[in-house]
Amino acid sequence: MGTLQRIIGLSIAGLLIACLAVGGTFAYLHDAETSIDNQITAGTLDLKTNSANGVTQTLTSLNLKPGRTVTATTISLQNTGTKAGNTLDIALGYNTDNSADATTNTVNMSTDDLAKVLQITTLNYDGRTILSLLSDAVASGGNNNGYIDVQDMKNEASLLAGRVGLNSGVAKAFDITIQMRSNGTGNTFSTGTFANLVGDGINITMTFVLNQ
């Protein structure tokens, strides 16, 4: 009996060891760590005109006569953002009411008619003329007056879209010159279309959009 008891005792001890081993296969170590201060920021496009926020600039000329030119205007376009701008869209618009007329105006000429006699003689971007981009469209349509004017540029804005953009930190110049056409009677408003120009005005706004 003594020998049998010893065998049973050893068997029980062996089973306990086996149970502990099986239980150990379900145990694991767990240690969690957190990484902080991980910051992701999207890049920016920030177009400035003449070093100011906003993307519009307005041309101003008072007491303009036929044959005279609006002072040549140069607008500095700069991308102060962190991302490169792939393309630049350029558009010109003007008011459609008589809000720019002088108080002495007696006969109102529409802004569309006034825009037709304002010829664009210079239109440059980054030192290169882009006036030619409008030439074919004006030749085949436009308002048929034989030159590129403010109304043409407004109506054909899509042709000036997609210009080469600006890399981060880069500035490029945009130049425009506008001349009031003369109808051949000198610097007067006495005949024809120009008879209705006295005191008429127009607000011209240029808009630049930088695209990624």
ABEGO torsion letter per residue (X at the ends): XAAAAAAAAAAAAAAAAAAAAAAAAABBBBBBBBBBGBBBBBBBBBBBBGGBBEABBBBBBBGBBBGBBBBBBBBBBBBABABBBABBBBBBBBBABAAABBAABABBBBAAAAAAABBBABBBBGGBBAAAAAAAAAAABEAGAGBBBAAAAAAAAAAABGBBBBBBGBBBBBBBBBBBBBAGAEBBAABEAAAAABGBBBBBBBBBBBBX
